[in-house]
Amino acid sequence: MMNTVRRWFDRFWFAPGTAQGMALLRITSGCYAFYYLYTRYSMLTRIAGSSQRLFEPVGVARILDAPLAEETFAVILTCTLIANVAYTLGVAYRLSGPAFAGLLLAVLCYRNSWGMIYHSHNLLVWHVLILGFTRAADCLSLDRVLSSSIGGRVNGLTENDTSRPEPHWRYGWPVKLICSVTVATYFLAGAAKLLGPLGWRWMTGITLRSQIAADVIRKEMLGSEAAWLPGMLYDQLWLFALLGVAVMVLELGAPAAVFNKRTGIMWGIAAFLFHWGVFGFMGITFRYQLCGAAFVSFFVNRGGGDRLHQETA
């Protein structure tokens, strides 16, 4: 029995994957992170210069007894962008991968230490942490180009001989882990609804409609632009009930996306459309999800077969 479980575990977690899939995840997450940090550089440094009374450290920022000087944070943010570029291009990845992962975690924890805590980029941080400490630059990277060029000249190999690593379990398990972390966040959201005071009654649509209506009223009272779609559909309770059921199926059924690639692709598309639905009804922008970058791991090649490579990573 134990041997059967162990073999299943090995086939599940350590099926061979491709270096190209890892590289695609690295480039996608790196490009999105650069967009987020670069376009908010001034805002982030301005927040770091806020009143010390607003500083309530969270995450790794709890090691600080007091806020950093605004200039110091600006230097750290600049270093994060430099590490971001190296991470995305795959330059000195054994250093730039972990460095960017750690700096991104630190910067976003520090940003969340000022006022409201934003959960929308937790998934990005987890993805970068996994990729930053694994072999995500063995393909489509400057490191690979340089090693291939040098190896080709020394060993007399052609470009095709050195440009594409063979499938290996070292490229499979990180993608599987990224998928697992992704679905875990949705499953926990669904479990929180189920274990809340309403339980399964959350799917009647009344609570969902009330939440959306409260969001619209709050934004209108504060002078923000509210979504127009809920006003048109408010009287259609059946529609909100249908949406409630769909949300619970998407969230509680998320773990199934890890065990089968076809199911994973279907779930990834559904989750992508779900976030656009949230944007349409409530105007909430989960940008990492809305651009689709959060779900790329469900579409890359996670391996073809159960036979494990015996060589070490």
SULQUI-V227384 format. One record per residue. N is the residue number from 1. SS is DSSP state (h for helix, s for strand, l for the rest). PHI is phi in whole degrees, -180 to 180 (none if undefined). Layout:
BEGIN
N:SS:PHI
N:SS:PHI
END
This chain:
BEGIN
1:l:none
2:h:-64
3:h:-66
4:h:-64
5:h:-63
6:h:-65
7:h:-64
8:h:-64
9:h:-61
10:h:-64
11:h:-65
12:h:-72
13:h:-89
14:l:-118
15:l:-67
16:l:-65
17:s:-121
18:l:-110
19:h:-66
20:h:-63
21:h:-63
22:h:-62
23:h:-64
24:h:-62
25:h:-66
26:h:-62
27:h:-68
28:h:-63
29:h:-66
30:h:-66
31:h:-64
32:h:-65
33:h:-62
34:h:-64
35:h:-57
36:h:-64
37:h:-73
38:h:-67
39:h:-74
40:l:-115
41:h:-57
42:h:-65
43:h:-64
44:h:-66
45:h:-69
46:h:-67
47:h:-62
48:h:-65
49:l:-97
50:l:-72
51:l:-60
52:h:-62
53:h:-65
54:h:-85
55:s:-85
56:l:-130
57:l:-62
58:l:-129
59:h:60
60:h:-68
61:h:-69
62:h:-68
63:h:-73
64:l:-90
65:l:-86
66:l:-151
67:l:-62
68:l:-74
69:l:-64
70:h:-57
71:h:-66
72:h:-65
73:h:-64
74:h:-62
75:h:-65
76:h:-62
77:h:-65
78:h:-64
79:h:-62
80:h:-64
81:h:-66
82:h:-65
83:h:-64
84:h:-62
85:h:-63
86:h:-64
87:h:-61
88:h:-66
89:h:-82
90:l:74
91:l:-103
92:l:46
93:h:-66
94:h:-63
95:h:-101
96:h:-71
97:h:-63
98:h:-62
99:h:-64
100:h:-66
101:h:-59
102:h:-67
103:h:-67
104:h:-63
105:h:-59
106:h:-66
107:h:-64
108:h:-74
109:h:-64
110:h:-66
111:h:-62
112:l:-76
113:l:-84
114:s:-115
115:l:82
116:l:-67
117:l:-90
118:l:-100
119:l:-96
120:l:-68
121:l:-115
122:h:-60
123:h:-65
124:h:-59
125:h:-62
126:h:-61
127:h:-62
128:h:-67
129:h:-61
130:h:-68
131:h:-69
132:h:-66
133:l:-110
134:l:-129
135:l:-88
136:l:-92
137:l:-120
138:l:-80
139:l:-151
140:l:53
141:l:-145
142:h:-67
143:h:-58
144:h:-69
145:h:-61
146:h:-67
147:h:-67
148:h:-68
149:h:-65
150:h:-68
151:h:-64
152:h:-66
153:h:-70
154:h:-75
155:h:-101
156:l:72
157:l:-88
158:l:-85
159:h:-60
160:h:-66
161:h:-71
162:h:-119
163:l:-87
164:l:-137
165:l:-64
166:l:-72
167:l:-55
168:s:-155
169:h:-65
170:h:-65
171:h:-98
172:h:-91
173:h:-67
174:h:-64
175:h:-66
176:h:-62
177:h:-68
178:h:-62
179:h:-61
180:h:-66
181:h:-63
182:h:-62
183:h:-68
184:h:-62
185:h:-65
186:h:-75
187:h:-63
188:h:-64
189:h:-64
190:h:-67
191:h:-64
192:h:-62
193:h:-66
194:h:-65
195:l:-87
196:l:-74
197:l:-62
198:l:-89
199:h:59
200:h:-67
201:h:-66
202:h:-58
203:h:-82
204:h:-70
205:l:96
206:h:-66
207:h:-65
208:h:-60
209:h:-63
210:h:-66
211:h:-63
212:h:-66
213:h:-63
214:h:-63
215:h:-65
216:h:-64
217:h:-64
218:h:-61
219:h:-67
220:h:-68
221:h:-70
222:l:-90
223:l:85
224:l:-88
225:l:-81
226:l:-96
227:l:-66
228:l:-90
229:h:-65
230:h:-60
231:h:-63
232:h:-73
233:h:-111
234:l:-58
235:l:-77
236:l:-92
237:h:-61
238:h:-59
239:h:-68
240:h:-68
241:h:-65
242:h:-63
243:h:-65
244:h:-61
245:h:-63
246:h:-62
247:h:-64
248:h:-66
249:h:-64
250:h:-61
251:h:-79
252:h:-72
253:l:-90
254:l:-57
255:l:-56
256:h:-62
257:h:-69
258:h:-83
259:h:-91
260:l:-147
261:h:-65
262:h:-63
263:h:-63
264:h:-62
265:h:-65
266:h:-63
267:h:-66
268:h:-60
269:h:-64
270:h:-63
271:h:-66
272:h:-61
273:h:-68
274:h:-59
275:h:-70
276:h:-70
277:h:-66
278:h:-61
279:h:-64
280:h:-68
281:h:-87
282:h:-127
283:l:69
284:l:-87
285:l:-107
286:l:-92
287:h:-64
288:h:-62
289:h:-81
290:h:-64
291:l:-82
292:l:89
293:h:-63
294:h:-68
295:h:-115
296:h:-62
297:h:-61
298:h:-81
299:l:-110
300:l:-77
301:l:-73
302:l:-96
303:l:120
304:l:-135
305:l:126
306:l:-103
307:l:-73
308:l:-92
309:l:-77
310:l:-90
311:l:-72
312:l:-81
313:l:-73
END
